[in-house]
Amino acid sequence: MTKADLGIYVHFPFCVRKCDYCDFVSMPGTPDEQAYYLRVLKKEIRGFEALENLYLVRTVFLGGGTPSIMETAQLERIMEQLREQYEFAEDAEITIECNPGTLTEDKLVRYREMGVNRLSIGLQSTHNEELKVLGRIHSYEDFLESYRLARKAGFQNINVDLMSGLPGQSVEAWEDVLRTVVALNPEHVSAYSLIIEEGTPFYERYGSTKGRLLLPKEKEERDMYHMTKDILGEAGYQRYEISNYAKPGRECRHNLTYWTGGEYVGFGLGAYSYLGGRRFGNPKDKQEYWEYARDAYRRYKETPPQTEQATMEEFMFLGLRMMRGISTREFEEKFHIPFQDVYGEPVRKMLAQGFLEEDGSRLRFTDKGIDVSNRLLVEFLL
Ligand code: SF4
């Protein structure tokens, strides 16, 4: 039997301390808490061993939190368990997220030995005063040292995470961040705009009308956004998703699985899965997760399959985030219904307004469409 492709996400929620803007499932944790978490995580993974003959693992993403603060031996054991349980493709992409200030030469060498071939480093800014405002634990110099060590250890596929639209950030300051990072020549850059999430210290500071005055204005944000595409484009990075840029062939295959409706299983606190036509998420609360993880597989089997309507919406939402857009032919092959019957009207309108463009059977957002993509995507809700 041919095995289906699978991506695996493993969540390590621990961080040295919580950044002021962060609303991810992350927290500081004592060594005992980390060890307990690992025990539960391993049980959860073991629970899914019935899948072993069905799937071939194409990508693994060790995400967080900050997986690089875990003891390396703990990460090694998780990777060993995954390899015991699943067949891995020879060229599987294996990524670990890490933060500057938490990496050592020894860790990086051992990551390579356990098969990790891609690093995703959370830099956010090259300006120390901005890193301070964000509540990051590291300086730009810490990043440079981590980056140097990573190259020395042989990593040839590195992503750098950046964030624009920071309090007090000017367009010129963002330009400097981009040019500084481009000079280092990482293979991949993720450039997101800051989002002020409720419940974070940033929401207290910048969530009110008065607080928002401290953030870049909409026009400046848009300028930063366009500048990102221009500067990275000139340096040979292709934008392949609204916020993601890669050198040719260096797109993040794990994220492409998410965006193309591929199957993935997520282990750990708050992790999401799309498996066997079912979409489900693990609890974000630790206590609930302890309970849940024990019989996560049974719960997965009891989850009703996603409705066709929701799958169609996702096809559009996720597909249009990518610069190559969606294929109406693929839509029709997948859902056995003429594309026009489902989305004819909003698509006609967006084509006429110049928000979408057509290329054979493909449809994608124009630059004008990307600028207002959040508003446009709502029109694909059925
Ligand atoms: S390092 Fe990342 S996950 Fe951890 S607190 Fe900061 S933003 Fe959140």
Residues whose N, C-alpha, C, O or C-beta is under 5 A from the ligand:
A	BS01	SF4	C15 R17 K18 C19 C22 F24 S26 G64 G65
